[in-house]
Amino acid sequence: MKDTELFDWLTGEALRVDIIRLAQITVATEITNLDAINESADPKKSFDWQQLLLAGSLLARSTERAHQEAALRIATAAVTLETSPEVRDAGAVLLEKLSNRRSVELAIRRNRIAPDLEGRLGVSMRLEANRRRFEDSILLESSGKWIGVNDFQRELWAGASSGAGWLSASAPTASGKTYLVLQWLLDHVRTSKTKIAVYLAPTRALVSEIELSLKELCQSDTGIEITSLPLTEVYFSSTTGDKKAVFVFTQERLHLLANLLGENFSVDLLIVDEAHKIGDNQRGVILQDAIERASRQNLVMKVVFVSPSTQNPGELLEDAPDDMPKSSVDTDMPTVLQNVILAEQVPRKPKEWSLDLVWGDSTIPLGTLKLSNKPAGLKKRLAFIAAAAGGRSGTLVYCNGAAEAEDVALLISQLEGSEKADDQELLDLADLARKGVHRNYQLAPLVERGVAFHYGNMPSLIRTEIERLFRNGKIRFLTCTSTLIEGVNLSCRTIVVRGPRKGRGNPMEPHDFWNLAGRAGRWGNEFQGNIICIDPNDDKAWPVGVPKRSRYPIKRETDVVISSADELAAYLENRNIESLADLTQGEEYEQVGAYLLNTYIRLGTLSDAAFAKRHSPDRLQKLDKSLEGISALISITQDILVRHPGVSAVGLQRLLETFRKYEGNIENLLLAPSESVDAYDRYVTVMRRINENLYPVFLPDGLIPLHALVVVEWLKGLSLAAIIRKRIEYQQRNNRSFRLPVLIRETMSMVEETARFKAPKYISAYMDVLRLFLTEADREDLIDEDFDIGIALEFGVSSTTLLSLMELGLSRMSAVALYEKIARDDLDKEGCLAWINEHGPNFAGMDLPNLIVREALQVSGLSDPEAGQELSE
């Protein structure tokens, strides 16, 4: 019998019944309020552990996911169930054989196995364990320290350290990708000639998390500067001195730094996290453009792509420069068990729900979940089932939107076990929510009961504190939206979900579902995780059923759109119509059209572009023909086109023509500083001009005054609480009714989507075209070279002091709160540190939230966090 046949026989016949029973018991033990099918079973007596563990050690040799998963289930059961110490030791040895040292360490932390496992092994086993541990370790050259890894991490390290210039790695969520890449990044920067490294992450939330993780790993190493701000002084001090720099950016911030540096821009190492986002229909083109721009500036730049569970990680290597050595690392091996559970109401008994574990193409009954109340309505189903099943905390509830997340969290907070807690950290978070957003913000009373909600537009300081308190168990239930699919590393014990949607009501794709499911049972924090899917047979909730495990095919957004060559060509040829409001299929074709036009202007033909190899010559010729006529009308300089990816050259040219035809005072074309009395009027005018010439982005037209107001207030450095308060006062002055939760969410959304995304992109393009026109008109005297509108909008600052506070590492919320106490607006980093040093002892008397005091003292290095807490108390 061949090995594969033996493994199939073990899992499919010989041990099938035992493995299923192990799954029933181990999964049921993780769920509270469950009348389990096997409740009375005694695992210590009813299983032949010697036989199971022997089979597990054989299965561990397989490279098939199903076999390794069976071995992992045996090992997990041996360690977590009430078995004998000898069985648990053997389970730990099996885990090590599966390259799963982190689960062994977790078992030791939870007292499932006694310390000094090695001392209890026989001589041969000890030698085997040492050999395995040596093989599952890698050496940090910079420190001489060894760290334990699994098979995938070892391959990723070897690939990244090899001669491959471009590397693409893919593995399931919870396989330790991020941890390993951060370790490798710092080791590589310390031991190589690399001076400038950039880590690209898709969201600001993940940027903050990665920046914090890198700083914690660096600790007292002052030879590496880590920042998420596009600071040219950090860049130049690294290229000209001994210090090295790691920039942690979104793709938009990478373009900001490149724009500031111009021809000086050059990156030695680029890491692209969540690289499959290159297929995103909103920002995938900007990501692709950022990678290509950096690669053009430095043809020998090393690139590492990281993505979760993709089918074809090698796809990302196709655009590497000629002769660049390439490599890919791909695995589908599990590190923790992720159990999909179907929850359906028992007929005629709304308070009883049957739970079944998905097992291949069938299901296994687990038992009946008892609810304390009848769940009338969909939100109550989510809330009550989560509260009943997730009583041991660590429960994440996926909701379709911020409003639903708030409502479900409110319901959970009223159920048994959610009494008000007397915990200082929870009280501090509640205090920050009241002072930083609004005194009636619903989050505050919820976190006092160990319940919270989490969505993308929340202030980063509040969001990261929620994540921290959820990780340490103080927040027991967390309702969330799709932000968590975007890469935030937040693990949990249980996920509860019903009819998940992503975007505007679109059913969640299988790869997104499994990216979310990957949060359940994060490696090193849990042995397994449960994903409870409510109403699995409801066609409205699950149009194609509960998704089966799948791997995501990477496909660039540009390639998808180019494949519709006829429609795209028609869009490009009709782009310059009289009213841009009449553009059809704009969102689908606008950004890719801009990318192609820029590429054509730069190369003279699309056939010379790196992507040409993936498209037929006929298709490219057709697009070339369309672009040839359009490009002949463009006089916008190429450097401006490069600075503004995703903004159409046709729109930029139309704006330039509008400037040339303008008959009024030329100064009316300028923006006014946010502190100026006419700033609001100027922004209203500029936004209308952008809608009419560049692209209709600030919509609807009637809301332009509100868009302009929020942008000006954001630039002034107003806190979110102040912006919300002003909106409420406006509504009250004009006798307009409003709902506070809706107004708060809308304001947060407008800050994130208008002030921090649309306005920087289009207003900075407007300013560049205006600068070109002013030069033409011989009015360079009107150009302010010291002010970059893109930077100011990205960070919501217009003063040197505010930017310096953020440069220290403070969140905007903390920086604004401190800036309100600082008189001078021209302090640099050292000046801000001196101010904190002088005034820190008096923070308690300034009515600053404890979390802001703590962050200020922590980033300044002037005191430890506990001192800050005591200070404010």
N, C-alpha and C positions, 0 to 999 in steps of 0.2 A: 504494500500500500504506500503510495506516495504521501509526502508530508501534507499536501493540500487536501488529499482525500481523507487523511486521518483527521485533520482539523475540521473538515466538513462533517465527518461522522460524529466527532465528539460534540459539536454544537447542534447538529441537526437530529441526531438520534440518541447516542449513548447518554448524554447529560442534559438533554433538552428539558426534561421535566424538572430536574433539580435547578437548572439555571433560571427557569421561569419562576419557580417557587422563591428562589433567592431574590429575584427582582420584585416579586409581590411583597415580600416581607421588608426588604430594605427601602423600597419606595414608600410603603405605607407608614413606616416609622417616622418619615419626614413630615407627615401630614397630621395636623391636629383635628380633633372632632370627627375622626373617621372610625366607623365600625368596620374593621378590616376583615377580609375573607379569611385570612390565616392568623387571626388574632391569637388563637390558642396554641399555635404551633411552637414547639420548643426547638429552635435552630441548633442548639448545642447537641441534642440527641438525634434529631431526625436527619441530619446530613452526614454523609461520609466525607469529612473534610480532607482526609488524606487523599482520597480519590479525586476530589474536586481540585485541590491545590496542585496535585501532580498534573492533572489535565490543564490547569491554568498555566503551569510552567511550560507545557508543550505549546499551547496556543500563543503564548507570548512571543514565540519565534516566528509567527506568521507575519506577513506584510499586509494581510487583508484586514480592513477595518472591522468586519463582523467578528473575526476571530479574536482580535485584540480587545474588542469591546467585551466579549465574553470573559476573557481573562481578567480584565479590569473589574468586571462585575463580581467575579469570584473573590478577587483580592479585597475589594471594597467591603463585601459582605463579611469576609473573615475578620476584617479589622473593626468594623462598626457594630456588628451584632454582638450579643452576649455570648461570645465563644470563650474557649479556654485561652489562657495566656500563650500557650504553645501555638494554637491556631492563629492567634493574632500576630505573633512573631512571623509565622510562615506567610501570612497575608502580606506583611511588610516586606518580606524578602521577595515575594512575587511582584509587589509594586516596584521595587528597585529593579527587578528584571525587566519591567516595562518602562524603564528610564523615568520613573515617576517618584523621584526623591522628595519632591515637594509634598506629596500626599503622605509620605512617611513622616516628614517633619510635622505635618498637620496632626497626624495620629499621635505623635509624641506630645504636642502642645495640648491636645485634648485628653491626654491620659488614656488613650486607647491602647497604646503599647508603652511599656516601661522604657526609660532611657537605657543606653548602652546595649542596644540590640546586638551589636557585633560581638560583645563579650559573651553572649549566650549562644553563639553559633559554634558548631564544630570547626575543626581546623580547616577541612576542605571547603566548607561553606564560607568560612571567614576569608580564605584565599580568593574564592570566587567573588565574594562581595567586594573585596578590595580591588580586584581586577576590574570589576564592572564599574565601581565608583571612579576608578582612574579613567576608564574609557568615557564615562559620562561627566567628565570635568574638562574645563578649558582654562587656559592660563591667561590672566590679564598681564600682558607684557609690561605695562606701565607700573604695576605695583608688585608683580610676582605672586599675586593672590590667585587661588584656584576657586572657580565657582561651578556648582553643579548644574548640569543641563540635561535636557532630554535629547532624543535622537534628532528631532527636527532642529532644535537650537544648535546642536553640534554641527549639522550640515550647513545651517545658515551662517554660523561663525566662520566655518572653513571657506565657504563660498565668498563671503564678504572680504575675507583676508587673502584670498587668492589673487591671481593676476587679472581676474575679470574686472573690466572697467564698469560694465553695467550688469547688475544682478537683480533678478526679480524673485521674490519669495512669497509663497502662499501657504497658509495653514489655517485650520479651523480657529474660531474665536476660542480664547482660553488655552492656547498652546504656548504662551509665553513669548510671542513675537516682540511686543513692545519692550519688555524687560531686556531681552537679549540685544535688540538693536540699540537701545540706549547705552548698554554696557560696551558694546562694540564701538559705537560712535565715540565715546570718550576715550576708550583705549586707543583707537585709531588716531584721534586728534593728538593725543599725548605722545604717541610713538612715531608719527610720520611727519612729513613736511607740510601736511595740510594746515593751512592757516585760517581759511574761511569755510565753515560748514553751515549748511542750511537744512533744517528739518521742517518739511512741509506737512501741515495737518489741515484737514478740511474745515474745521470750525474753530472759532475763538475759544470755545470751551475746552477743546482738546489742546489747543496751543497753550492755554494756561496750565493745563495738567502736565503736559510734557515739559514745559519750562520749569515748573516746580520740581518735577522728578529729577531733571538734570541737575538742578541746583542742589538737591539733597544728595545726589550721587557725588557731586563735585566737592561738597562740604567746604573744607578750608583751602582747596586748590585755587590759588589766585592766578594761576597761569592761563586760565580759560575764562573768558567773559561770556556769559549766557544772557541773552536778552530776546524779548519778543517785540522790541521797537526797532524800526528801520533807522538806526543811528549811524550816520556817516563817520562820526568821530570814533566809534567802536570799530568800524570797518578799517579805517585808515591806521588806527593804532595797532591793529593786528597785522596789516600788510607791511607796515614799516618797522614794527618793533618785535619783541619776543613773545608778546601775549597773543593768544589765539582766540578766535571768536566762534561761537555757535549761535546762529540766529534761528529762532523758532517762529515760523510764519504761517499764515494762510497764503494761498497763491496770490491774493491781492496785495498783501504786504510785501511779498517778494518783488512784485512789479514796482511798488513804491520805492523800495531800496534801489532797484535798478534804475528807476527814473532819476533819483537823486544823484546816483554815481555816474550815469552816462557811460562813456567809454571805459571808465575805470572799473566798471562792474565785472567781477570775475569770481566764481565760486569753485572751490577745490572739490568739495564733497556735497552731494545733494541726496537727502533721504526723503522719499515720498511715501508717507503713511496713508493708509486707506487709498492706495493707488488706483483701485477700480473706479474711484470717483471721476476718473477721466471720461467716463461715460455719462456723467451727470448732465442733464439737458439745460441746467441753469449755469453751472460754473465749470463744467468739464473742459470747455474750450479755453477758459482762462488758465486752467491748470496745465493743459497741453502747451499753451503758448508760453507759460512761465518756464516749463522744462526746456522747451526748444530754445527760448531766449538765453537761458543760462548755458545751455550746451553750445550755442553758436559763439558765445563769448569765450568759452574755454573748451576746446575740442577734446581735451584729455580729462575733463571733469569726471570724477567717479560718481556713479548713480546707483542707489539701492532703492528698489520699489518693494513695498510691503503691502499685502492685501489679504483679506480673509476668505478662505474657501473658494478660490476661483478655479475654473476649469483649465485656464490657459495663461498662467503667469508669464510665459515666454512671449506672449503678444506684445507686452510692454517694451520688449528689447528690440523690436523691429526698426525703430527709428534711431537706433544708436549710430554714431558716426562710423563711416567705413573703417574696417580693420580693428574696430574696438572689440576686445575679447568680451564675450557675454556668457552668462550662466544663469540657470534658474534652479530654485529649490522648491519642491512641492510635496506636501504630505496631507493625508486625511486622517491621521491617527488621533484617537481621542486621548485626552488627559484627564477628563472627568466624565462621569455619566450624565447625560442629559435626557431626562425622561419626559416624553410627551404624554399628557394625561387628558382624556376626554371626559367632560363633565356634562351629564344630562339629567334633567329633573326626573325623579321617579313619578310615574303616572299617578295623578290625584293627590300627590304629596309635595307641594311646593317647597316645603322646608327640608326635603330629603333629595340629595343628588347622588346618582351613582357615578363612581369614578372608574375608568378603565384605562389601563396602560397600553399605549400603542406598541405592538410587537411585530415588526415587519409589516405584512399586509393584514394582520389580524389584531385583536386586542385581548388583553388579559384583565379580568375583573379584579379591582383592588378593594372595593367596599363601598359603604354609603356614608356620604358627608352630611352631618346634621347642622342645619342653620338655626340661628336663634330667632329669626324673624322671617316672615314671608317676603320674598324679593319681588315686589311689584315694580315692574319697569326694568329697563336694561341696565341703568346705572346701579340700581340696588342689587342686581344679580352680581355685577362685578364686585361691588363693595362687600356684600354679605359673604360671598364665596371666598373672597380674599381674606376677610377677617376670620372666617371659620377655619380655612385650611392653613393659613399662615400665622397661626398663633405664636409660633416660635420666633417671630420677627424675621427680618431679611426678606420681606415680601414686596415685590414690585408689581404694580398694576398698570398695564398699558392702556392708555385712553386715546381716543381719537380727537385730540385737540385740547387746548389749554382750559377751556371752560369746563369740559367734561372732567378733566383731571382735578380741578378745584372742587367740583360737585361730589365726585366719588370720594375724595379725601375727607370732605366734610361728613359724609355718611359714615365712613369707617371710624372717624373720631368719636362718634356717638355710641359706638358699640362697646360691649363689655370688654374690659382689659385696656381701654384707652383713657384711663383716668388722668387727670392733670398731674404732671410730674414736677417734682421740686428739684430740678437739675439745672445747675447754673449755665451749662453750655446751651441747653435748650432755651432757657430764659434769655440768654444773650442773643441768640438767633431771632427770637421773637421781638426783642427790643430793636434789633437792626431792621427787621422787616417793617416795624411801625415807624421808625425814624427815617429809614432810607427809602421807603416807598410811600406808605400812607398809614396813618394811625389806625385805620380800619381795614388794612390789607388782611385778607382772610388767612394768609399763611401764619400769621402770628399766633392766634389761639390754637391752631392745629398743631404746630410744632411743640407747644406746651404739653400736648397730649401724645407726643411721639409719632405724629402723623405729618406728612408733608406732601406737597406737589412740586413738580419739577418740569419746566419747559424752557425752550431756547432763548426767549427774549428777556428772561429774568436777569437782574444785575449779577455779574460774575461772582462777586464776593458772597452774595446770598446763595447762589447756586452751588458753589464749591463747598460752602459750609454745610449745606444740606447733604451733599455727597459724602462729606467726611463723617457727619453724624450718623448717616445711614450705614456706612462701612463699620463704624464701631458699635452699632446696635442700638444707639439711643433713639434714632428715628426707626421705628419698627415697620411702618408701612409707608411706601412711597409711590404715589401715582405719577405717571410720567407720559410724555409724548414721544414723537419720533426722534427727538434730540439724542436719545440714548442709542439709536442705531448708528449715529454718526461717529461712533468711535469712543465715546466717554467710557473709560474703564471702570465700570461700576458693577460689582458682582452681587449676587443675591442668592438666597436659598430657593425662592419660589417666584415664578412669574405667572400672573393671572391675566388672561387676554380673551376678548370676545370680538370677533369680526374686525380684526385690526386693519386700519387704513393708513396710507401714507400719502401726503400731499392732499390735493383737493378731492377727498373721498375715494381715491383709487385703492382697490384692494391691495394689501401688501403682497409684494412678490415673494416667492419662496426664499430667495437668497436674503431678503431683508428680514423675513420671519426668522430664519436661522441665525442671522446676525444678532437679532434681539434675543433669541433663545440661548445664544452663547453667553449671555450675562448670567444665566442660571448655572450655579455650580462653578464659579470661577476657580481656576486651578490654584491650589495652595490655600484657598480660603474655605472651600467646601469639598466634600468627597463626591457629591452629586447635586444636581439641580432639577427641579420639577417645573414643567411648563403646563399649566392647567388651561385647557381650551374649552370655553363654555359654549354650549349649543352647537356642537360640531356638525350636526345634520341640518342646521338652519341655512338654507341656500342664500338668504339675504346677508347673513353674517359671514358665511364662508362660501362665496360663489363657486369656488373650485375645490372645496373641502379644506381640511387642515393640511398645510403644505408638507410634503414629504421632504426628507433631507435632500438637499441639492447643492451643487456647486455652481457658482456664478460665472458665466462667460464674459470676459472683459471685451468690451467693444467701445472704441472711442466715439464720442458724440459726433466728431467731424466725419468719421467714416460712415456713420448711420445717415447723416444728412446728405453727404456727397452721393450716396447710393440713389438718392432721388434727384438725379442730375437735371431732368427736364423741369421739374417744379422749382428747383433751386435757381436754375438759370432764368426762369420766368420771373421769379421774385427779384433777382438782382437787376434785371432789365427794367422792372417797374418800380424800383426802389425810390426813384426821385420824383414821385408823383406830387401833385400840388399840395394835397393835405395828407400829412403822415398818418392822421387818424384813420385813413382809409386803407392802410396797409393790411393785407390779409396774410395769415400764417407768419406774422412778424416774429413772434417769440421763438418759433421753431427754426426759422432761417436767418434771423438777424445776426446773431453772434458768429455762426459758422460762415455766413456770407462775408462778414467783416474780416474774419480770419483768412478766407480764401483770397479776397481782394488784396489784402496786405501782402500775402505770400506771392501773388502774381506780380504786384508792383516791385517787390524785392527781387524776384528771380526772373521775371519776364515770361514765365510759363509754369503751369502747375506740374508739368511732366518732370521738372527737376526737383520737386519737393520730395521729402522723405516718404510721405504717405502715398506717393504715386504708384509704388509697387503693389499697393492693395486695390488699385482700381484699373479698369480697362482703359486703353489709350483713347477709344472712342468717347468715353465719358469725359475724360480730361480735356480732350480737344473741344468738346461741346462747351464745357465751362470756360476754357481759354477764350473761345470765340466771344462769349458774353462779356468776359472780364476785359478783353482787349479794348472794346469800345468804351466801357465805363472808365477804365484807368486813364484813357486819353484825356478825360475831363478833369482829372484830379491834379491839383497843383499843391496840395498839402504836402509838407516835407515828410520824408520817410521817418525821421526821428520822432515826429509827432504820432505817426501811425503806430510805430512800435511801442510808444509810451501808453497807448490806450487800446489794449486788446478788447475785442468785443464791441467796440464802437465803430460804426460804419464810416469808411472814408468818404462815402457819398454824402452822409450827413455832415461830416466835418467840413467838406467842401461847400455844402449848401450854407452852413453857418458863416463861413468866410465870405461868401458872396453877399450874405445879408449884412455883414459888417461893412463891406465895401459900398453897399448901396445906402447905408444909414446916413441921413441928412441932418440929424440933430447934433447936439454937443457930444463929441466923441467920448467924453468922460461919463456919459450916461450908460455906456456899455460896460463899465467897470462894476465890480462888486464893492460894497462898502464894508469896512471892518465891523465885526459883530457888535462892538460897543457903540458904533455910530448911530445917531437917531434915525438915519434913513436906511439902516441895514435891512430891515424887514421889507421895505418897498423894493429895494434893489434885488433881493433874493426872489421876490414874487415875479419881477420882470424877467430875471435871468431864467427862472424855471419855465416860464411861458415860452421864452425864446428857444430853450432846449426842446420843449415839446413840439414846437413848430418846425425846427430845423434838424436836430440830431435824431431824436426818437421820442415818441409819446410815452414818457416814463412817469411823470408826476400826474397821476390820474386819481379821480376824475378832475376835470378842469376846476370845478367848484371847490375842490379841496386844496388847491395850490396855496392859498393863504395859510392854511393849517400846516401844510408841509414846510412852507417857508418859516413859519413861526417856530416850529420844533427845531428846524436846522439852526436858526439863529440862536435859540436858547441853548442848544447843544454846544454850539461854538463858543458861547459866552462862558461855558463851564458850569452851567447850572446843574444842580443835582437832579436825579430822576424825581425825587420827592417834590422839588420846586417846580419842575415842569408839569407834573400831575396837579399840583396845587393851583397853578395858574390856569390850567384847563378847567378845573372845577369852578374857579372864580369867574372865568369867562362865561361858562354855561349859566351860572347863577345870575350874573349881571344882565344877561339877555333872556332871562326867564325860560331857559331851555331845560327840559327834563333830561336826566341821565341816570344810568345805572352804574354805580361806583365800580363794581368788578369789571364791567365791560370797558369803562373809561380807562381804568388802570391797564388792562391788557392791551387796549388799542394804543395807548401812549407808549407802552414798552415796545410794541410792534413797530410803531412809527419811528422810534429812536433807532431800532436795529435795522429796519429795512430801508427807511428813507435816509435818515441822517448818517448811518454807518455803511450803507451799501450803495444805494442808487445815487445819492448826492455826491459822494467822493468820485464815483466813476464818471458821471456826466458833467459835473461842475468843473472838475479838474481838466477834462477835455475842452470844455468851453473856454477856460482860462488860457490853455495853450494856444488855441486858435486865435483868441483875442491878442495874445502876445505876438503871434505872427503878424496879425493885422496892424498892431501898433508899430511894429518895426517897419512894415511897408509904408505906413503913414508918417514915418519919421517922428513918432511920439514915444520913443523908448523911455522918456522921462516919467511916463505913467506906470511903467512896469515895476512892481515891487518884488525884487529878487529874493528878499528875506522871508517871504511868507509863502508856504506851500499849502494850498487849500486841501489837497488830498490827505496830507498828514494831519492837518487840523481837524478834518471831519472824521477820519478814522478813529482818532482818539478823543474827540470831543473836547479839545483844548485850544485856546488861543493865546495863552500866556506861557512864557518861559518857565515860570514857577510850577505851573500845573504839569507841564511835560516833564520837568525835572523830577517831580514827585513820582510820576509814573515810571520814569527811568530807574528810580530806586527799586521798583518792583511792586509798587502799590497798585491796587485795583483803582479804576476811575472813581468808584464810590468813595473810597478812603481818601484819594487824592483831592477830590472836590471838597469833602468834609474838612480836611486840614486847610485847604486853600482859603476857605471861608474865614479861617482864623489868622491867616498870614497877610500882612499888609502889603508887602512888596510883590510885584509881578515879574521880577527879572532875576529871581534866584536860580543859580545853577544847582547841580546835584550836591556839591559840597555845601552850598548855602542852605539848601533844604535840610541836609543832615545836621548842620549847626543849629538850625531853628528847632528841629525836633529835640536835639540834645538840650537846648536851653529851656524849651517849654514842656518837654515830656513830663516832668514832675507835676505840672499843673493841669494835665489832661483831665483829671477827674473833675475839675471845676469847670470844664468847657462843655459839659453835657454831650460828650462824644460817645457813641455806642461802644461797648466793651470790645466788640470784634474789630472795630476800626482802630481803637487804641492798640489792641494786640498786634494787628497787622503792621501798624506804623513802627512799633518798637521792634518787631521781629525783622522787618526788612532793613531797618536802619542798623541792626546789630548792636543797638545800644542797651538792650535789656532782653530778658527772656519773656516768653508769652505769659507766664504765670505772674510776673511782676506787673505786666500791663493790666491783668485782671484785678490784682489787688489794688493797683493804683486807682482804678475806676470805681471799685467798690467803696 
